[in-house]
Amino acid sequence: MLKTVLLVSACPHVRQVYGDLLQKRGYPVTTCETVARGLKAARRSLFDLAVVDLGLGDPSVAACRELSAAPQSLKVVLLVGNQKEPLIRAALSAGAVATVDKTCALAKLPAILRTLSASPRPTFAGYTLERRLGSGGLGEVFAARCPEGRLVSLKVLHAQVSQDPDHAARYEREVRLLRGLQLPHLARLTDAGSSEGRLYLVTEFVQGKSLDQILQGGARPSLKAALEVGRQTCRAIKCLADRGMVHRDIKPSNVLIDGRFRVTLVDYDLLLHQEEAPLTQHGVVVGTPNYMAPEVVVGDDRGAPHSDLFSLGVTLYECVTRRRPYRGASLFSILDQIASRR
């Protein structure tokens, strides 16, 4: 498999020259002009190597620290010009593995990357990372291989989230509710634990696309297809409800459809047993606003099967019409429309 490279430099000449060089050597390259954009790209996709221009200054040190951190553990090479020694030492201490002087980088960089490319893909908690599936405020999701070679979905919570007592309690509750649960149209939990200071969950990998990806691709499912999505998702909601559980975040990106049109409901970050008190502070929005039920918005109900059904109804409305029923310029405007049932 070709090794993918992230190239970060504020200099257009550097991006053009080194980008072309690496492309010709067989490396798929993504170029970014700022550290912020480079980090954003790294959160969207799983790269194997990173080349960071130290001419970006102190932000390049922060880039080295984040890019080299688990779970992606990118190997970072620094492009060095006339920067002072303390900055170079700081970047190396932050996780960069090599430096190359810009005066000879065209000759030396391909050889350095070739050596680094011989290393195996990064691993986390014994799982080999294949590609990034997504990322958000709580963590990152990867397609990964377990030691037996089976493809799984690996969710790794951010370090700060893992160390937060409330989020840790929610994680423990989620694991407790999901462990041993094997229900139709729900991704099965296969492993959970903590590694390198970060909590993680492993579920079976679902081959297919999310309803959100299908809609973003320009497709407009037929009414018959939308009803079938609704039927299968209702079955998942009922399976949870029969065990006193609610999902609380049903939306297009959490509804996966495989090649046989089998629907699987994923992402249980907000899963709650109806008899439990919610692990959130009063007044904090729990769920995705556009899909929340009125009783959840106004705080009359922390979540019940009928709330999941409301979220599914909004999802199916969007599926058929290609637009959301509640739209506004602000979060408050959207929540106000839902709460007033306009």
Wavefront OBJ file of the C-alpha trace (Angstrom):
o trace
v 0.000 0.000 0.000
v 1.293 3.468 -0.913
v 2.268 5.619 2.047
v 0.341 8.887 2.249
v 2.114 12.130 3.170
v 0.876 15.342 4.758
v 3.014 18.360 3.750
v 2.593 21.554 5.798
v 4.327 24.775 4.740
v 3.359 28.430 4.461
v 5.611 28.799 1.407
v 3.847 28.140 -1.946
v 7.200 27.263 -3.545
v 7.918 24.596 -0.922
v 4.459 23.084 -1.283
v 4.723 23.029 -5.069
v 8.285 21.728 -5.409
v 8.216 19.129 -2.636
v 4.644 18.116 -3.398
v 5.564 17.405 -7.039
v 8.743 15.578 -5.975
v 6.904 13.246 -3.615
v 4.098 12.628 -6.086
v 6.653 11.575 -8.700
v 8.192 9.195 -6.149
v 4.813 7.535 -5.671
v 3.611 9.204 -2.472
v 0.013 10.507 -2.463
v 0.425 14.012 -0.976
v -1.935 16.452 0.737
v -0.515 19.987 1.094
v -1.638 22.605 3.633
v -0.437 26.178 4.078
v -1.085 26.495 7.834
v -0.692 24.293 10.872
v -4.404 24.672 11.639
v -5.360 23.339 8.206
v -2.764 20.588 8.460
v -4.161 19.395 11.776
v -7.691 19.574 10.390
v -6.636 17.397 7.440
v -4.994 14.922 9.841
v -8.243 14.667 11.801
v -10.152 13.848 8.611
v -7.748 11.322 7.059
v -5.181 8.818 8.268
v -1.710 9.718 6.952
v 1.444 7.621 7.277
v 4.030 10.424 7.252
v 4.135 14.189 7.760
v 6.603 16.799 6.495
v 6.388 20.042 8.479
v 8.183 23.256 7.555
v 9.843 24.604 10.711
v 9.586 28.041 9.116
v 6.044 28.085 10.534
v 7.629 28.851 13.916
v 6.199 27.828 17.264
v 2.963 26.416 15.743
v 5.124 23.782 14.017
v 6.115 22.470 17.462
v 2.436 22.094 18.379
v 1.893 20.323 15.059
v 4.666 17.824 15.845
v 3.134 17.136 19.241
v -0.370 16.443 17.929
v 0.598 14.582 14.756
v 2.974 12.234 16.564
v 0.547 11.487 19.406
v -1.388 8.250 19.683
v -3.379 6.811 18.121
v -2.250 7.968 14.655
v 1.424 8.291 15.762
v 2.579 9.972 12.550
v 6.298 10.057 11.776
v 7.100 13.761 11.380
v 10.053 15.051 9.348
v 11.092 18.700 9.761
v 12.133 20.955 6.892
v 14.777 23.187 8.466
v 16.084 26.504 7.164
v 17.742 29.163 9.278
v 15.756 28.390 12.431
v 17.541 28.605 15.767
v 18.643 25.499 17.630
v 16.160 25.852 20.539
v 13.204 25.697 18.113
v 14.636 22.599 16.416
v 15.189 20.890 19.776
v 11.653 21.780 20.863
v 10.167 20.248 17.699
v 12.219 17.067 18.122
v 11.176 16.831 21.767
v 7.558 17.276 20.665
v 7.741 14.144 18.513
v 9.518 14.858 15.203
v 11.746 11.933 14.212
v 14.107 13.574 11.675
v 15.269 16.883 10.244
v 16.412 17.739 6.742
v 17.992 21.009 5.648
v 16.113 22.776 2.867
v 19.389 23.311 0.954
v 19.667 19.564 0.350
v 16.122 18.380 1.031
v 15.321 17.647 -2.624
v 18.075 15.041 -2.644
v 17.687 13.658 0.885
v 13.964 13.812 1.661
v 12.857 10.882 -0.565
v 15.476 8.607 1.025
v 14.386 9.602 4.545
v 10.744 8.970 3.751
v 11.603 5.664 2.109
v 13.339 4.533 5.301
v 10.436 5.649 7.474
v 7.929 4.041 5.100
v 9.453 0.642 5.819
v 7.989 0.837 9.315
v 4.637 -0.884 9.894
v 1.395 1.040 10.212
v 0.668 2.603 13.618
v -1.053 0.466 16.215
v -3.184 1.311 19.220
v -4.073 -1.151 21.995
v -2.963 -3.982 19.728
v -5.090 -2.859 16.763
v -3.439 -1.841 13.480
v -4.937 1.373 12.110
v -6.063 1.147 8.489
v -7.822 4.443 7.869
v -9.659 7.193 9.671
v -13.443 6.997 9.481
v -14.210 10.237 11.273
v -13.546 12.499 14.230
v -15.494 14.774 16.519
v -15.551 16.510 19.849
v -15.327 13.298 21.855
v -12.819 11.299 19.847
v -11.742 9.639 16.621
v -12.970 6.543 14.792
v -10.710 4.270 12.751
v -11.063 1.199 10.617
v -8.527 -1.133 12.211
v -7.320 -4.729 12.183
v -7.452 -6.844 15.302
v -4.535 -9.250 15.974
v -6.501 -12.026 14.215
v -6.733 -9.867 11.067
v -10.440 -9.081 11.310
v -11.538 -5.557 10.347
v -13.171 -3.633 13.224
v -14.274 -0.111 14.073
v -12.044 1.450 16.750
v -13.277 4.540 18.590
v -10.590 6.336 20.629
v -11.678 9.129 22.961
v -9.532 12.267 23.107
v -7.084 12.391 26.010
v -8.866 15.281 27.728
v -12.210 13.504 27.351
v -10.787 10.247 28.720
v -9.505 12.036 31.809
v -12.752 13.875 32.511
v -14.698 12.130 35.326
v -18.120 12.713 33.745
v -17.061 11.375 30.365
v -15.273 8.443 31.993
v -18.492 7.595 33.850
v -20.462 7.802 30.599
v -17.923 5.527 28.935
v -18.186 2.934 31.716
v -21.977 3.041 31.486
v -21.863 2.616 27.705
v -19.568 -0.390 27.975
v -21.759 -1.923 30.671
v -24.908 -1.518 28.576
v -23.365 -2.790 25.356
v -21.214 -5.671 26.599
v -22.719 -8.952 25.488
v -25.503 -7.201 23.590
v -26.187 -8.837 20.200
v -29.212 -7.301 18.557
v -30.381 -6.978 14.940
v -29.346 -3.733 13.225
v -26.970 -2.706 16.036
v -23.154 -2.839 15.790
v -21.836 -5.331 18.366
v -19.249 -4.284 20.954
v -16.215 -6.609 20.838
v -13.673 -4.901 23.091
v -13.142 -1.884 25.349
v -10.403 -0.569 27.569
v -7.769 2.095 28.131
v -4.391 2.549 26.448
v -1.863 5.381 26.592
v -4.221 7.425 28.729
v -7.119 7.154 26.274
v -10.334 5.166 26.529
v -11.433 3.155 23.520
v -14.304 1.047 22.187
v -14.174 -1.614 19.494
v -17.262 -2.667 17.540
v -17.807 -4.889 14.557
v -17.015 -3.118 11.287
v -19.993 -2.392 9.057
v -19.227 -2.361 5.343
v -21.277 0.304 3.658
v -22.112 3.995 3.684
v -23.932 6.195 6.124
v -27.220 7.713 5.037
v -25.489 11.077 5.364
v -22.780 10.029 2.875
v -25.452 8.842 0.458
v -27.312 12.144 0.667
v -24.114 14.206 0.433
v -23.244 12.259 -2.737
v -26.333 13.697 -4.423
v -28.509 10.585 -4.281
v -32.195 10.947 -3.490
v -33.550 7.662 -2.114
v -37.008 6.633 -3.264
v -39.928 6.659 -0.871
v -39.793 2.848 -0.828
v -36.088 2.893 0.125
v -36.699 5.497 2.846
v -39.516 3.418 4.314
v -37.242 0.371 4.380
v -34.578 2.387 6.215
v -37.280 3.442 8.659
v -38.559 -0.113 9.148
v -35.143 -1.527 9.978
v -34.189 1.411 12.209
v -37.488 1.045 14.073
v -36.544 -2.550 14.745
v -33.263 -1.381 16.289
v -35.116 1.213 18.401
v -37.552 -1.484 19.593
v -34.696 -3.857 20.491
v -33.192 -1.121 22.648
v -36.559 -0.148 24.120
v -37.332 -3.766 25.067
v -34.222 -3.597 27.262
v -35.113 -0.211 28.707
v -32.553 1.655 26.571
v -32.656 4.660 24.237
v -30.093 5.763 21.644
v -30.596 9.578 21.868
v -28.628 10.512 18.737
v -30.347 9.041 15.699
v -29.379 11.008 12.586
v -28.245 10.239 8.993
v -24.552 9.859 9.887
v -25.416 7.172 12.468
v -27.480 5.048 10.069
v -25.253 2.752 7.977
v -26.474 0.863 4.918
v -24.512 -2.043 3.416
v -24.558 -3.483 -0.110
v -27.518 -5.729 0.731
v -29.474 -2.722 2.058
v -29.122 -3.924 5.617
v -29.356 -1.029 8.054
v -27.117 -0.802 11.128
v -27.452 1.833 13.832
v -24.096 3.001 15.216
v -22.520 5.488 17.652
v -23.719 4.915 21.183
v -22.019 7.871 22.906
v -25.358 9.016 24.328
v -26.890 5.598 25.041
v -28.951 5.685 28.225
v -30.950 3.226 30.305
v -34.349 4.778 30.981
v -34.091 4.086 34.721
v -30.738 5.870 35.045
v -30.152 9.550 35.699
v -28.455 11.264 32.748
v -24.770 12.038 33.257
v -25.133 15.617 32.050
v -25.649 18.920 33.743
v -28.996 20.662 33.657
v -29.309 22.891 30.605
v -26.665 21.074 28.558
v -27.819 19.970 25.099
v -27.458 16.185 24.736
v -27.840 14.966 21.166
v -27.711 16.626 17.758
v -30.019 19.698 17.825
v -31.565 19.320 14.354
v -32.856 15.842 15.223
v -33.872 16.286 18.890
v -37.451 15.705 20.035
v -39.386 18.665 21.556
v -39.683 17.023 24.983
v -35.898 16.585 25.096
v -35.281 20.204 24.055
v -37.520 21.641 26.774
v -36.170 19.228 29.388
v -39.425 17.395 30.122
v -37.863 14.080 29.172
v -34.239 12.952 29.200
v -34.945 10.466 26.425
v -37.378 7.649 25.666
v -38.192 5.431 22.666
v -40.656 8.016 21.345
v -37.805 10.558 21.318
v -35.754 8.171 19.184
v -38.753 7.791 16.870
v -39.003 11.572 16.503
v -35.306 11.731 15.547
v -35.883 8.947 13.030
v -38.820 10.883 11.576
v -36.617 13.946 11.048
v -33.962 11.707 9.482
v -36.462 10.164 7.046
v -37.877 13.609 6.200
v -34.377 14.728 5.229
v -33.861 11.479 3.322
v -36.941 12.051 1.149
v -36.878 15.853 0.747
v -33.083 16.440 0.888
v -33.596 19.195 3.473
v -34.081 19.395 7.235
v -37.477 20.396 8.643
v -35.864 22.713 11.199
v -33.390 25.295 9.937
v -32.117 28.513 11.414
v -29.219 30.912 11.643
v -28.373 29.798 15.166
v -28.638 26.851 17.521
v -31.163 28.796 19.616
v -33.385 29.398 16.569
v -33.427 25.691 15.699
v -34.155 24.601 19.267
v -36.889 27.238 19.575
v -38.622 25.933 16.428
v -38.519 22.368 17.743
v -39.661 23.292 21.252
v -42.610 25.345 19.945
v -43.413 22.581 17.392
v -43.546 25.102 14.538
l 1 2 3 4 5 6 7 8 9 10 11 12 13 14 15 16 17 18 19 20 21 22 23 24 25 26 27 28 29 30 31 32 33 34 35 36 37 38 39 40 41 42 43 44 45 46 47 48 49 50 51 52 53 54 55 56 57 58 59 60 61 62 63 64 65 66 67 68 69 70 71 72 73 74 75 76 77 78 79 80 81 82 83 84 85 86 87 88 89 90 91 92 93 94 95 96 97 98 99 100 101 102 103 104 105 106 107 108 109 110 111 112 113 114 115 116 117 118 119 120 121 122 123 124 125 126 127 128 129 130 131 132 133 134 135 136 137 138 139 140 141 142 143 144 145 146 147 148 149 150 151 152 153 154 155 156 157 158 159 160 161 162 163 164 165 166 167 168 169 170 171 172 173 174 175 176 177 178 179 180 181 182 183 184 185 186 187 188 189 190 191 192 193 194 195 196 197 198 199 200 201 202 203 204 205 206 207 208 209 210 211 212 213 214 215 216 217 218 219 220 221 222 223 224 225 226 227 228 229 230 231 232 233 234 235 236 237 238 239 240 241 242 243 244 245 246 247 248 249 250 251 252 253 254 255 256 257 258 259 260 261 262 263 264 265 266 267 268 269 270 271 272 273 274 275 276 277 278 279 280 281 282 283 284 285 286 287 288 289 290 291 292 293 294 295 296 297 298 299 300 301 302 303 304 305 306 307 308 309 310 311 312 313 314 315 316 317 318 319 320 321 322 323 324 325 326 327 328 329 330 331 332 333 334 335 336 337 338 339 340 341 342
